[in-house]
Amino acid sequence: MAYRRLERAFFEAEPVQVAKELLGKLIVRNDSGTTMVAKIVECEAYLGDGDKAAHFNDNKVTQRTKVVYDHGGLAYIYLIYGMYNCFNIVTGKSGEAGAVLIRAAEPIDGIQCMHRNRFGSYELASGNLRNLTNGPGKLCMAMNIDRRFYGEDLVESNELFIAQGEKIEKENIIEAKRVNIDYAQEAADFLYRFYIRDNKFVSKK
């Protein structure tokens, strides 16, 4: 099946807008002749200015965050807890720090390969489908997305890109506080997490 990838202009908007519009879009991962596809159902926006939850708050540039200051549509991958990769998408134009964390997705295609990547077996165990990609670390493990893709251009890459999916109507988008950022002072209360209403693959309702 041919997937119509998103163009650069989609990612050049500010993070909150991009996060909402990413819901329903498709992550396409081509890996060694296998195509895995998952629908984005939950994500979080992070801003470069005034967002104490962001690694790049106050436009801080480090070796890890430098890609966030490049143009929108690049992959920003980092490690948490020393073991889990997180897949983020850079937003805005060059010099404008912003990113969207992909928190959860709904498996669409290549599910057996995702299951092998997560659990070491092609055979789908009872109850494992919902647990396959309903968290940022799980998603990266299932789709074999790691720090090799740091800086990957999602507009041009054949291995990893974002494609058109379904349009999620405004009334079906839930706005909530972001997860596990209690340290972020007032930013902990920002409603920058967005997910699809009643989708069972959301990480946390």
KASULLIN-V875771 format. One record per residue. RES is the residue in one small letter. PHI is phi in radians with two decimals (none if undefined). OMEGA is omega in radians with two decimals (999 if undefined). NEAR is the number of other C-alpha atoms within 12 Angstrom. Layout:
RES/PHI/OMEGA/NEAR
RES/PHI/OMEGA/NEAR
//
This chain:
m/none/3.12/9
a/-1.55/3.13/11
y/-1.92/-3.11/22
r/-1.55/-3.05/19
r/-1.27/3.10/27
l/-1.32/-3.13/29
e/-1.59/-3.06/21
r/-0.95/-3.05/26
a/-1.01/3.14/17
f/-1.01/-3.03/31
f/-1.49/-3.05/38
e/-1.49/3.07/33
a/-1.42/-3.12/31
e/-1.34/-2.94/31
p/-1.02/-3.10/39
v/-1.12/3.11/32
q/-1.09/-3.12/27
v/-1.10/-3.13/38
a/-1.03/3.14/44
k/-1.10/-3.06/39
e/-1.33/3.09/36
l/-1.27/3.12/47
l/-1.04/-3.11/45
g/1.61/3.09/38
k/-1.34/-3.02/36
l/-1.94/2.94/36
i/-1.53/3.12/48
v/-2.01/-3.12/38
r/-2.17/3.07/39
n/-1.66/-3.02/25
d/-2.37/3.07/21
s/0.94/3.08/12
g/1.51/3.11/11
t/-1.93/3.09/19
t/-1.85/3.05/29
m/-1.94/-3.09/39
v/-2.33/3.10/39
a/-2.48/3.14/40
k/-1.53/3.13/38
i/-1.23/-3.11/46
v/-2.10/-3.12/48
e/-2.73/3.09/49
c/-2.70/-3.11/50
e/-2.29/3.11/47
a/-1.65/3.08/43
y/-2.31/-3.05/47
l/-1.89/-3.12/37
g/-1.50/-3.07/32
d/-2.27/3.08/21
g/1.36/3.14/22
d/-2.11/-3.04/31
k/-1.24/3.06/25
a/-1.49/-3.06/32
a/-1.53/3.05/35
h/-1.07/-3.04/32
f/-1.94/3.09/29
n/-0.96/-3.09/25
d/1.02/3.07/19
n/0.98/3.12/23
k/-1.36/-3.13/25
v/-1.83/3.04/21
t/-2.27/3.10/14
q/-1.04/-3.14/14
r/-1.29/-2.98/18
t/-1.68/-3.01/30
k/-1.02/-3.12/29
v/-1.15/-3.10/37
v/-1.15/-3.13/44
y/-1.64/3.06/34
d/-1.47/-3.08/28
h/-1.33/3.14/33
g/-1.08/3.09/38
g/1.75/3.08/44
l/-1.71/3.11/41
a/-1.55/3.06/44
y/-2.05/-3.08/42
i/-1.95/3.05/33
y/-2.46/-3.08/32
l/-1.80/3.03/22
i/-2.07/3.14/17
y/0.96/3.10/9
g/1.26/-3.06/9
m/-2.61/-3.06/15
y/-1.98/3.05/22
n/-1.40/3.05/32
c/-2.16/-3.09/38
f/-1.74/3.08/45
n/-2.09/3.09/50
i/-2.09/3.14/52
v/-1.21/3.13/50
t/-2.09/3.07/42
g/1.39/3.11/35
k/-1.64/-3.08/25
s/-0.92/3.14/22
g/1.63/-3.14/21
e/-1.80/-3.08/31
a/-1.25/3.08/40
g/-3.12/3.14/51
a/-2.75/3.09/51
v/-2.17/3.06/48
l/-1.47/3.05/47
i/-1.52/-3.04/50
r/-1.55/-3.09/40
a/-2.77/-3.14/48
a/-2.56/3.12/46
e/-1.79/-3.12/41
p/-1.04/-3.11/38
i/-2.07/-3.06/29
d/-2.50/-3.09/25
g/1.21/-3.02/28
i/-1.13/3.13/32
q/-1.09/3.11/27
c/-1.20/3.06/32
m/-1.06/-3.13/40
h/-1.13/3.10/33
r/-1.09/-3.13/23
n/-1.09/-3.10/26
r/-1.46/-2.94/29
f/-2.11/3.09/22
g/1.40/-3.11/15
s/-2.55/3.05/16
y/-1.33/-3.03/18
e/-1.36/-3.12/18
l/-1.31/3.08/22
a/-1.41/-3.13/18
s/-1.01/3.09/10
g/1.50/-3.07/12
n/-1.38/-3.07/24
l/-1.08/-3.12/29
r/-1.13/-3.09/25
n/-1.50/-2.99/30
l/-1.22/-3.02/39
t/-2.37/-3.07/43
n/-1.64/3.09/35
g/3.10/-3.03/33
p/-1.10/3.11/41
g/-1.21/3.11/34
k/-1.08/-3.13/37
l/-1.04/-3.12/47
c/-1.13/3.13/41
m/-1.15/-3.09/32
a/-1.11/-3.07/45
m/-1.72/3.11/44
n/0.95/3.07/37
i/-1.90/-3.13/39
d/-2.39/-3.01/30
r/-1.25/2.95/23
r/-1.04/-3.07/18
f/-1.64/3.06/28
y/-1.01/-3.14/29
g/1.46/3.12/31
e/-1.04/3.13/31
d/-1.47/-3.07/29
l/-1.25/3.09/35
v/-1.46/-3.04/30
e/-1.97/-3.04/20
s/-1.17/3.01/22
n/-1.66/-3.12/24
e/-1.54/-3.08/27
l/-2.62/3.09/39
f/-2.71/3.14/38
i/-1.92/-3.07/42
a/-2.10/3.06/35
q/-1.04/3.08/26
g/-2.34/3.10/26
e/-1.84/3.09/18
k/-1.47/3.10/21
i/-1.70/-3.12/26
e/-1.19/-3.06/16
k/-0.93/-3.09/17
e/-1.22/3.13/14
n/-1.81/3.08/19
i/-1.84/3.12/28
i/-1.64/3.07/29
e/-1.82/-3.07/26
a/-2.61/3.06/23
k/-1.27/3.09/26
r/-1.26/-2.98/36
v/-1.73/3.00/28
n/1.06/3.10/17
i/-2.27/-3.12/22
d/-1.05/-3.13/15
y/-1.25/-2.90/15
a/-1.51/3.09/21
q/0.93/-3.06/15
e/-1.10/-3.12/16
a/-1.19/3.10/26
a/-1.11/-3.12/23
d/-1.70/3.13/21
f/-1.14/3.13/27
l/-1.55/-3.06/24
y/-1.94/3.02/34
r/-1.81/-3.08/41
f/-2.29/3.09/45
y/-2.57/-3.09/45
i/-1.43/-3.13/39
r/-0.96/3.03/23
d/1.15/3.08/16
n/-1.40/-3.02/27
k/-1.32/-3.14/24
f/-1.66/3.05/34
v/-1.12/-3.04/35
s/-1.26/-3.07/33
k/-2.66/-3.12/27
k/-1.41/999/22
//
